[in-house]
Structures are given as structure tokens and as C-alpha cells.
Amino acid sequence: MEHLPGRATPDGTRAFRERALERRRISPAHFRGAAESLALSSIGLGTYLGNPDPATDTAVVDAVSIALTSGRVNVLDTAINYRGQRAERSIGRALSHLVAAGPVRREEVFLATKIGYLAPDSESERDPRSWVHEELVQPGILPLAEVVGGSHSLAPSFLGDQYRRSRNNLRVETVDLLYLHNAPDAQIPEVGLEEFERRLRLAFEVLEGFRAEGTLGAYGLATWDSLRVAANEPGFFSLESAVRIAREAGGEHHGFRYVQFPFNLAMPEAATVQNQRVAGVPMTLFAAATALGVGCFTSAPLLQGRLARSGATAAGLPRAATALQFARSAPGNTAALVGQKQPEHIAQNLELASIPPWDATTFATLLPSGGRSDALPR
């Protein structure tokens, strides 16, 4: 299968932005500056939810097409384990078709995926256990001693295999951003902080290798709890430590450029809790990321639909739009990732591109004082 060449570039993403500003009623503030001078939309398309079936495949293909051709979104987020590899494949089909047809170019689109969880192929006739054994364990790709919780691994051979599969699924030569998926969340409770940091350095060395061969732009950590919880809670991980380990693995010009974590009206810790430290100074996660030169993408802006049904309203916006506007307005947030598949819901969300994100004062009026959510991790 032929792979799309190239990756997101400053010139390409700026061309996407300028075309959007020229042809559509879009606020210039909708696009944010990111690492390597990229121009990225403050709303991204996530692909987490949905059944592993052809109908959902079609819905994801359509959602990607609507988002990219609208001129309002040039950020796509997925993971190899989402819908048993089918989410990546749906994005790959949509992006290949759009680039071939001409509405967008590969260098205009920022594409992120995640590896780390075992991801049996849901299109295989084999059951998941047999698939993992025959595809990963039996060939020596996945050492069982390096699997935690029965579902997660940072073994270098496993990461290499998974990234190859991801690129094949996505039909691209180069991925712009590769996350280690919930690595501290899954690993620290099982192996402890010291062993996790050893494994993380080896994993970062693998990712630096992908960068050196030209198949990867940048890498990061996609997390759920570990970067948001109090520093004295089990499973906490320091963003400053992640940057230090990246420097050890890749030098001063390392590729650790982004983190992902949930942020919404019910889970505001990244903006309210000073759990991180940079050079000994307590900071919120957003502030620490800014100080360390790390970009932020946030997940679950609608809390899997809960905030669309019963969340707050502000500035004349309906509940879903209020929740998404809140997340994209957080100072330090590059983009809020929202996973909508219904065309009418996608259109409503994309309308937010026509108005600027809230300023810090308006954002603060909705900012809760803090707290935790019982939402399931992803």
C-alpha cells in the first residue's frame, strides 16, 4: 500500500490557516502557534469512541472529511488501540482520499497517534488473545515480562512493531506526533517510579530513532491522571522529569514536544492545581508545560457527552459549545480534541471557529476551584 509522503510543515499549516481566513468567517485566534512554527487549529478531531464495525468506520471517514474540508480543523488525533486499529485505518482512508482529490495537502495536516497498549486487530478472524500471542509474543516482539496490567508495554521491540503498524494503518510515511499512551498511568503503579523512568528513557531512545530515520516529527506523553494528580498521590509523574529524561535520550534538541491530558469543566486540575514544579517553583500543569517549552493538547472536553447533556452554559452558547469553548480557551492549550461523528454535531462544534477563544478573564469566570472526576480513563 502506497504511503503519503511528507508531514505537517510551517508553510503548509500556515497556508491552511490563510486559506481558511480568506474564504471563511474564522477568527484568526482560532489558530495557534505550536512547536516548529506550525499553525494548528484550536479544535482537533479525536477518534476514541465507537464500535469496531464498518458503520463506525464510515462515520469516522466522513468526520475527517468534514473537519478538514471545512478549513476549521487541521489537527487529527487517534491511537492504534482505538477500535482495534480501525480508527487509524479510517483516518488513513480519509486522508489519502482527500490528498489525492486535492482539497488538502499532507503538509497542512497535523496527525497524532499513540502506542503502548496491546492492540489486537479487530478486523482479524482470530480472537484477541490468539492474535497477541501469534503476532507479538511468539515472534519475540512482546516480552511478557515487560507487560503490565495485562495490557501495556514499553518494550523497545514492541514499540517498534506498533509504530510500523500505525504508519501502515494511517498510510503515511511520517507521523507528526507519536505519544506513549498512558505510560506513567499504567506503568508507575506496577513497577514503581525508578523502574518506570528507566523504561521511559529506553522508550524515548526508540522514538528518537524514529526521528533520526525521518518517520517521526515529535513525540510526547498522552496521559489521564498522572500529570494532574497531587504530587503526593500514587502514580503522579513530573513533567520536568519527562523533559530531563528526553534530554538524556536525545540531547538538547530532543523531540519531546507535547503532552495530552483531560481538561474540562469537571476536570479543571491542569489550570487550578499547582502540582508540578519547574526549578523548584510550584506551577499548574499548563504553566509548567509553558515554562518547559512543551505544548498541550487536551482530551475529553465534553466528558464523553456528559457536559453536552448537563453542563454549564455561558455567553449565549449551548452546553456542548460552552464546554468546548471553555477547553479551547485555557491559556496554554494548543487544541481541545473532540470526538464527534454525527455531521450535525460536527458542524455545531466547527462553528466555534468563527468566534475567538475567551480571554483570560472570561475563561476564569467558568473555571471551577478544582476537584476530581470519576470519569473512566482512555
N, C-alpha and C positions, 0 to 999 in steps of 0.2 A: 504494500500500500504506500503510495507516494505521500510524503510528509511536506507540510507547508514550510518553506524556509523563512528565516528572519525571526524577529522578536520585536516587542514594543520599543520604539525609539523616541528621543525627544522631538525630532522633526515630525515623525508620524503621529504621535499623540497630540502635538500642537496643531497639526493640520486637521485632525478630527475635531478639536476644540474650535478652531477658527471657522471651519465649515458649519459647525453647529451654531455658533454665534451669528454667523452671517445669514443662515437660512431659516433659523427657528427662533422663537422668543425664549431664549435661555439666558439666565443670569450668568455673567462672567464669573461670579463667585462659586458657581456650581462646580467648576473645575479647580483642582488643587495641584500645587506643585508637589512632586514626590522625588524619591531618590533618582539620581542620574538625570535630573531636569525633565522628568516625564510630566505630562499634563493628564491627570486622571479625574474621572467623574466622581462626585461626592456620593453617588449612589452606585452600588455594584450589584450584579446579579449573582445570587447564591443558588446552589442546586442540591441542597441537602435532602429535602423531604420528597416523598413519593414512592410508589410501589415499583418493584423491578419488573415492569411489564412494557409491552410495546406502546400502549396508550400514553404512559408517562414519558417514554422516550420521545414521542411526537410532541407532547406538550413542552418538553424542555427545548427541543429543536426550535419550536415556534417562539418560545420565550426569548431565546438567544437572538433569534432573527428580529423580533420586535424591538428588543433592547438596543441592539447595535444599529439597526437601520433608523431608529428614532433620532439618532445623533445625541442622545442624552446619556448613554451609558457606554463606556469603553473598558469596564472592569468586569471580568468573569472569574468566579471562584467555584472550585469543586474539590473533590478528593477521590482517590482510587477506590475507597470503600463505599462511597455513596452509591446506593442502589446496586451494589455488587459490580462495580466498574461501568455500569450503564450510564451514569451521569457524565463521566468523562467522554464516553463514546458519543453521547448525544451532542455534547459541545463540539466534539471533533467533526461530526457530520455537518452541523450548522455552520461552523466557522469555515470549513473547507468550501461549502457551497457558496457562502457569501463572498469569500475572497475570489472564487472562480467567476462568480456573476458580476462582481465589480462594485457593490455598494460600500464595502470597506476593504482596507488593506491590512495584512497581518501586522505591520508595524504600527498600526493605530490602536491595537487591542492589547490590553494588559491581561495576561492569562496566568492564574494561580491555581495550583493543586496541592495535595497533601499526601504524604505517605507515612507509614508507621504501623497502622492497624492491618491485621490479616484481612485480605480482601478476596475471598473466593468469588470466582466468576459466576454471576447469577445466570448467564446465558449458557453455561456448561450443563451437560446432562448428568454430570457427577454431583453427588451430594457435597456440601461444603467441606466436611471432614476429609472425604476422599480426595477432593480437589487439592486441599492444602498439603496432604501427605504426598500425593503423586507429583504435584507441580513444584513444591517448595522443600519439603522435608527429605524425601527420597533422593533428589539430586544433590543434597548437601547445601542448598541455598539458605535454608532456615534452620539454624541450630536450635533445637528445642530448649537447650539450657538458657538461651537468651530470649525466650518468650516469657512475658509477664502477663499475669491475669488470663492466660489462655488466648490472648488476642492482640498483643502488641510486641513489637521488637524494634531494636535499633541496630541489629547485627549488620555490619557493613555489606556483606554479601546479599542480604535480604533487601536493603535499601537500594542497592544497585539494580537488582531484579525488578523491584517495584517501579523504579523510575523509568526503566526501559518500557515496562508495560504501560505506564501512564502516557509517555510520549507516543506510543503506538495508538493507544485509545484516543488521544487528542489529535492525532495526525499532524503533529508539529515536530520540527527539528529541535526547537528551543522553547523551553517554558520560561516565562518571565520571573515567576516566583514559586519556589517549592518550600512548603512548610513541613516540618516534622510535626505530625498530627498528635496533639495532646501528649507530647513526650514527657514533660515533667509530671503531668497529672497521672499518667499511667505508670510511670517508672519509679518515681520517688517513694511512694508508699510501699512498693515491693522490694526495692533494692537499696534504699537509703540515698541520701544526698551525695555522699562521696563517690559511690559507685555510679550513680546517675551522671555526675559531672565527667567521670572517666568515659562513660559510654557516649555522652554528648560530644566530647571532643573528637572521638573517633568518627562519629556521625558527621560532624562538621567537616572533618578532613575529607570524607567521601563527597560531600556537597561541594567543597572547594575543587575537588577533582572534576566534577561535572562542569563547574565554571571554567576551569582551565581547558577543557575539551570543547568549550563553546556551546554546550547544550543547555546551559542554565544561566539566567541573568542574575538572580539574587535568591537568598534563602531566609527562612525565619522559623518562628515557633507559632503554631496555631494552638491556643490553649482554651481551657474552660475556667477552672478555679485558680490554678497555680500562681498566676501573676496578680490576681485580685484579692486573695485572702490575706488576713493579717499575717505579719511576718512570723508570729509565734505559732501559727496553725500548721498542722501536719500537711505536707505537700506544697508549702509555699516555695516559690523559686524567685530569685533575684534577677531582674533584668540586667543589672550591672554585671552579675556573674556570667550571664549568657554572652554579653559583649566581650568580657575578658576571655572566655573560652574561644570565641570566634577569632580573637586576635592571636591566640596561641595556635589555632589551627590554620589561619590564613594570613597572618600578618596585619599590618595597619590598613591594608586595602582589602580586608575580608569582605565576604558577600552577605553577612548577616545584616539585613536592612529593614525587616518588617516583623511585627508581631500581630497576632489576631486574638481577640478575646470578646466575650459578650458584653454588650453595653446597651442598656435601655432604661426606661422609666422605673422598672422594678429591680434592675441590677445596675446601679449607678456607681459602683465602688471605684471604677477607674478614674472618676472625676471627684470623688468625695473622700476617699480613704488614703491617707499618706502611709502606705505600707512599704513603698520602695525607698531605697536610699541611693543617692549618687554622691560620691565623695563624702559620705557621712551625713548628708543633708536629707531629712525626710521629705518625700515627694509623693504625689499621686502617680499612678501608672502613666497617665497621659503626660504629665510633666517630666517624669523620668525618661520616657521614650524621647521626648523632645530634646532633653539635655544630652542624651546619649546618641542622638542622630538616627534614631530608629523610627520608622513610620508605623502608623497604626491603622489596621482595618478592624472594624467591629462587626460582630455577628449578632443574630437574634434581635434585631431592632423591634420586631413585633412580638417577641417571646412566643414563637410558634403559634401566632394568631390570637393569643390571649389579649394583647393590648389593642388589637383591632376590634375586639368584641366588648371590652370593658375598661379600656384605658382612658386617660385624660384627654381633654380637647383644649386647644389653645389657638389664638389668632385666627379664628373662624375656620380652622381646618377640622375635618372629621378625625375620628380616633386613630385610624391607621396612619393617615398622613401626619398627624401630630406626633405619633411615636417615631416615625421615620425621620421627620424634620428634627426632632429632639436629638436623635442619634447622629445625624449628619452634621449637626451644629456644634457638637462638642469640640472645643478648642484642642487641636492636636489630632483630630480624627481625619484620616485621608478619605475614607469612604465607609458608609454603612452598607452592609451586604444583606440584601433582602431576597428571599426565595419565593417569588410569586410565579404561578404558572397560568392562571386564568387571564386571558387577554384584557378583560375589563379592569382587573386588579393591577396588572402591569401598567396599563395606561394611566390609571389614577396615581400610582406611585411616580411615574415618569413626569407627571405634571409638576411635581415639586421642583424640577429643574428650572422651571420658569420663574421661581422666586429665590432670592438669596437665602442661604442659611441664616439662622438667627444670630444676632450679635451676642456678645458675652453676657450682657445684662438680661436680655430676653431669655436666653438659654438658662441662666441661673434661676429665673423665676419658676421654672419647672423642675429644677434639679432637686431630687429628694435628698434627705440628710444622710442616706446610706442604707445599709441593710443587705440581707442575703435573700436569694430566691431558691426555691426547691425545684427549679426547672431542671430537667434531665440534661446531662452533658451531651455534646455531639462531637 
